[in-house]
Amino acid sequence: HRSPSPEIVVAKQIYRYATGGNETGRVRWTQEEDDVLLFAIEALYYKGNLLKPWDLIIKQHGPDGTEDRLLARRNVQQLKDRARNIAIKMSSNQEVIPEYLRWIKLPAKRV
């Protein structure tokens, strides 16, 4: 009994980057989602409520949101990643990062 040729094995592998690690595919963030996320972070920051901000944002704007459902397609990890990516983009464009985003940890700068 022979093992399959390498070409067949490669053909059966799932291209995870294009699908975001799942079979449903990657969903780009809309400007409306970005705006809601930033508004929610700002509101929680100024209320001093940053203990579990991502869970609170999902409760307010997620699938069963108390305010709306604009972030219903997103999970806690996606919120964290998006907020960090927005802050990184502002930093790399040499924009002033708003006070309410300064608590988000940015990666060390590469030289």
C-alpha positions as CSV (number, residue, x, y, z in Angstrom):
1,H,0.0,0.0,0.0
2,R,1.6,3.3,-1.2
3,S,1.3,6.6,0.5
4,P,-0.3,9.4,-1.5
5,S,2.1,11.5,-3.6
6,P,3.1,14.9,-2.1
7,E,1.0,16.8,-4.7
8,I,-2.1,15.1,-3.5
9,V,-1.3,15.8,0.2
10,V,-0.7,19.5,-0.6
11,A,-4.0,19.8,-2.5
12,K,-5.9,18.5,0.6
13,Q,-4.5,21.1,3.0
14,I,-6.7,24.0,3.9
15,Y,-5.4,27.5,3.1
16,R,-6.1,28.8,6.6
17,Y,-4.9,32.4,6.0
18,A,-7.6,33.1,3.4
19,T,-10.3,31.6,5.6
20,G,-9.2,33.1,8.9
21,G,-8.7,29.7,10.4
22,N,-12.2,28.6,9.8
23,E,-14.3,27.5,6.8
24,T,-16.5,30.6,6.7
25,G,-13.9,33.0,5.4
26,R,-12.5,36.3,6.6
27,V,-14.9,39.2,7.1
28,R,-13.5,42.7,6.7
29,W,-14.3,45.4,9.2
30,T,-16.7,48.1,8.0
31,Q,-16.3,51.7,8.9
32,E,-19.5,51.5,10.9
33,E,-18.1,48.7,13.0
34,D,-14.9,50.6,13.6
35,D,-16.9,53.7,14.6
36,V,-19.0,51.7,17.1
37,L,-16.0,49.9,18.5
38,L,-14.1,53.2,19.1
39,F,-17.2,54.9,20.5
40,A,-17.7,52.0,22.9
41,I,-14.0,52.0,24.0
42,E,-14.1,55.7,24.6
43,A,-17.3,55.5,26.6
44,L,-15.9,52.7,28.8
45,Y,-12.6,54.5,29.2
46,Y,-14.1,57.7,30.5
47,K,-16.5,55.8,32.8
48,G,-13.3,54.1,34.2
49,N,-14.7,50.7,33.3
50,L,-11.8,48.9,31.7
51,L,-11.8,45.8,33.8
52,K,-13.4,43.6,31.1
53,P,-14.1,46.1,28.3
54,W,-14.4,43.6,25.5
55,D,-17.0,41.6,27.3
56,L,-19.0,44.8,28.0
57,I,-18.8,45.9,24.4
58,I,-20.1,42.5,23.2
59,K,-23.0,42.8,25.7
60,Q,-23.8,46.2,24.4
61,H,-23.3,45.7,20.6
62,G,-23.0,42.0,20.1
63,P,-25.6,39.4,18.9
64,D,-27.8,40.1,22.0
65,G,-26.7,43.7,22.3
66,T,-28.5,46.0,24.8
67,E,-27.8,49.1,22.6
68,D,-27.5,47.6,19.0
69,R,-26.2,44.6,17.2
70,L,-23.6,46.2,15.0
71,L,-20.8,44.0,16.3
72,A,-22.9,40.8,16.2
73,R,-20.4,39.1,13.7
74,R,-17.5,39.8,16.0
75,N,-16.0,38.0,19.1
76,V,-13.9,39.3,22.0
77,Q,-10.6,38.4,20.4
78,Q,-11.6,40.2,17.1
79,L,-12.4,43.4,19.1
80,K,-9.1,43.3,20.9
81,D,-7.2,42.7,17.6
82,R,-9.1,45.4,15.8
83,A,-8.6,48.1,18.5
84,R,-4.8,47.2,18.6
85,N,-4.6,47.4,14.8
86,I,-6.3,50.8,14.7
87,A,-3.9,52.1,17.3
88,I,-0.9,50.6,15.4
89,K,-2.1,52.3,12.2
90,M,-2.4,55.7,14.0
91,S,1.0,55.3,15.4
92,S,2.6,54.3,12.1
93,N,0.9,57.2,10.4
94,Q,2.3,59.5,13.2
95,E,-1.2,60.5,14.2
96,V,-1.9,61.4,17.8
97,I,-3.4,58.3,19.5
98,P,-6.5,59.4,21.5
99,E,-6.2,59.1,25.3
100,Y,-8.9,56.4,25.4
101,L,-6.7,54.1,23.2
102,R,-3.4,54.7,25.0
103,W,-3.9,51.8,27.4
104,I,-3.9,49.3,24.6
105,K,-0.6,47.5,24.4
106,L,1.2,48.1,21.1
107,P,4.0,45.8,19.9
108,A,7.6,46.9,20.3
109,K,8.8,49.0,17.4
110,R,11.2,47.3,15.0
111,V,14.4,49.0,14.1
